[in-house]
Amino acid sequence: METDLRLESSLWIGNKRYRAVLTGWHFNWTEVDKKNRNKKTISVPVAEVVGVEEGRVEILPHKSVEDSDKDFTVCYVKRSSSGGSYGLLWRLGRTQFSCPSRVLRDQWIKHLRTALKTHSPLRPHRLLVFINPFGGKRKGRQIYHSLVAPLFELAGISAHVTVTDRANQARDYLLKKDLTGFDGVVCVGGDGMFSEILHGLIGRTQQEAGLCENDPSVTLQPCPLHIGIIPAGSTDCVCYATVGVIDPVTSALHIIIGDSQPLDVCSVHHASALVRYSVSLLGYGFYGDVLAESEKHRWMGPLRYDYSGTMMYLSNRSYAGIVQYLPADPLLSSPRDKTRCLSGCSVCSRSTERLFPHSADSASMCSSHFSQLSCDSEDEWVSIKGQFRCVSLTCMSSSCPKSPLGLSPSAHLADGTGDLIVVWDTHPLGFLKFLYRHTNTQDQFDLPFVEVHRVKAFRFFLPSDKEEEGYEEIGSLSGTVDKEERVCSVETVSRTGSQQYLVDREVQREKPNEQKTASSFLCGLCCSKAPAVSVWNCDGEILPFTDILCRVHGQLVRLYARGIEDGAAMHDFSETEKSERSRILHK
Ligand SMILES: Nc1ncnc2c1ncn2[C@@H]1O[C@H](COP(=O)(O)OP(=O)(O)OP(=O)(O)O)[C@@H](O)[C@H]1O
């Protein structure tokens, strides 16, 4: 195949002569001077060629073609620095080549197009696009039509576009309508819109497979359709954490070339029913309170999160709870190993083999990695009980512009695990230090009141009355726990037949006197009526239940993305080295 696709000849760009070579994986052109000496080489991986067109093609402001039978135009991905972000911006590169004859021109077009088909089999031909016209700054429609649609047209992608009239319209469409012939679904919006698509696609796939989503022990079927995210929301965390930049053109190019990034998804259950799926943040305590508070101040726009964060910090709350988790294999990776899940991540690649051991095409098989939440594994559950500032689970780093390394900097996108972060009750300055470290490169887990565990599943429930009395003696709970919630939590434990190994933790941690004073001062300011129970923030939605059971489903969906490209490393490379590195990463 490689030799069939090879083609080499002289080509002209303007009046300069180039030696052009198509090797199968790469298309290179090297300027040749009058003395036949080679000058600079441009190398483009075939997988990153967007399209090959006859004639001299202009793209902006509208596509136009100057027909000439000796010319052809190649459009491809060009990288540039994204400034502050970790990842790289992608832009459309375009070069117009001239050939000495029409026969040679046609040969180049044919070879390049065949190479494209061979080396990027996942390129979409038909896409279903949902635009939320009210997401973020309400620019979804404009972003799609001015920046994305022209690129799709250039790449020959046909798009069936729906501008939504209501929340959950996209989800309902995916659950009910005929999806035959579509290769993927694109959402133009923020994390809420992505979540709709996620729920629709996962639900549809399980319906068709006859699987029950309510049962956490069921191994769910991976979704056959890819998801593309064109960021146009006020929070675009999933896009940032999987691409490295929030940029509609970069995301559109990832979709066009058919990049494929598997993603772990956490299912959240309560009392024998699926509540929601989560990919980024499932947080109780501080993160739940901030979301609940911010909902009261929607009129403030995105500023409401900063305002509510400050208010909730000042109210100095902590909550009693019991956290149980099923640890992931510590030999495979650790949340403290200082690695980063970047494009071509070896931990995630090895996980694909582990999660789908009998399949060459991993996406077509059910995951067999998780040997079920069965009674056999009950002995492996670890339990912690105490008074917490926050308890959170994240299936990805959850990096975002405000927290460039994220909630768990070493978390992986597709290794079938999540990182459970437990922050014990502590003095306000300690908690501030923890929060502040999310905005810089200091290790937020290197604090005595923080622990992090890589897990396959986790449960949370409120302590029983008796246990709670113990916590109340400590003096932090001022309200009462809803009776119904307590009953639910007891039911959950008995339903799962929990015989967990309870590691009781010392709840009361020694606090220096000044810290106590600072704490009571701040407390007096804001938290005279602190509730005894918080809420769960599940990817930006408030859950109506406190006691939950969560399970991570490895690589349940695939995005049109490739993970974060290491911008720092890429900048030190020449064009040739960059594309070589990229080829190796994606081989
Ligand atoms: N036409 C519509 N009218 C109202 N709501 C919609 C519509 N289409 C989608 N939605 C809902 O709007 C919510 C927010 O959308 P999205 O995530 O795109 O924007 P956002 O500005 O990032 O949101 P957030 O306010 O959550 O930060 C989603 O949960 C989605 O279900």
The ligand as an ORCA input file, in Angstrom:
! r2SCAN-3c Opt
* xyz 0 1
  N     -32.916     26.533     22.861
  C     -32.633     26.385     24.150
  N     -33.275     27.105     25.091
  C     -32.961     26.996     26.380
  N     -32.022     26.156     26.864
  C     -31.346     25.419     25.984
  C     -31.614     25.491     24.594
  N     -30.776     24.630     23.948
  C     -30.039     24.039     24.911
  N     -30.365     24.502     26.122
  C     -29.804     24.145     27.440
  O     -28.987     25.223     27.894
  C     -28.077     24.733     28.862
  C     -26.797     25.515     28.853
  O     -26.258     25.450     27.592
  P     -24.718     25.557     27.234
  O     -23.944     24.597     28.011
  O     -24.650     25.459     25.743
  O     -24.365     27.061     27.606
  P     -23.545     27.674     28.813
  O     -23.673     29.150     28.683
  O     -22.178     27.140     28.878
  O     -24.334     27.134     29.985
  P     -24.135     27.342     31.535
  O     -25.129     28.402     31.851
  O     -24.479     25.992     32.058
  O     -22.716     27.745     31.810
  C     -27.876     23.268     28.517
  O     -28.115     22.504     29.654
  C     -28.901     22.961     27.424
  O     -29.645     21.808     27.765
*
